[in-house]
């Protein structure tokens, strides 16, 4: 079997999950200097496929392949320096390897390099460079499957949308922001789905369309985006763009409230107070109003009106409860813990 046939057989083994057999074939080739084998060995140690997971060993083999110009090894080595996996965390070294891979057209490396320029990590902060690299990643299309779903690419598209929305390094342009948000949202990027929903909700860059906003919020909410869950709950609560549905509103308010959204806590408390969409329950109403008031009071951007509404409603509910019930509701609030979905 020639080299091409051997590597094809190895790739078939990797694709089918035959990692231990693949490892036995790859290891001697890696020691003989095969760059592809060194890269594969690094990836196997990184993921723990066929071998115990070992980031230090992964870094060793990825470096051998990266030094020979193997683009994915350069990207993965940059990622390890970024996260401090198997090496001492070093943003400058991460940026160095991301740049090598980015210069060879690796979209994930371009994406990360753009973020590093945006944050000034390992490189001087440079918005123009951030835009350049994120645009390269966002514009890149290698295959039809990549067009349909490449999460790294979608993140870059979303980032470009944020830059246009905020006017960071480019003229503020809501229409252009919508374009880039949509590209990422179509690939399933939850943050982009939420932001595109906001654009439809407010009529920024597109005609206002609450029904379309609700569809996008639902996609993001299903992926655990807390603000999308709250916004979808509010749309159902108000009956704007969708049929008024208190039960559906309560469902989404609860999901957002469980993640710590204070507005959702307030409205969920109100639904329990009036018994719409849920069974009337003063204990739960008091608990959610109490949690909302606590959250509003601790917020960096204190909203006095929201705080007053939450405390006022809590005290109103308390007036209908026995002292024992109030004590129990307070205990429930103290024991409550957030349930993060992302």
Secondary structure as UniProt FT lines:
FT   HELIX           3..15
FT   TURN            16..17
FT   HELIX           19..31
FT   TURN            32..33
FT   HELIX           35..47
FT   HELIX           55..67
FT   TURN            68..69
FT   HELIX           71..83
FT   HELIX           91..103
FT   TURN            104..105
FT   HELIX           107..119
FT   HELIX           127..139
FT   HELIX           144..148
FT   HELIX           151..166
FT   HELIX           174..185
FT   TURN            186..188
FT   HELIX           190..202
FT   HELIX           210..222
FT   TURN            223..224
FT   HELIX           226..238
FT   HELIX           246..258
FT   TURN            259..260
FT   HELIX           262..274
FT   HELIX           282..298
FT   HELIX           304..318
FT   TURN            319..320
FT   HELIX           323..335
//
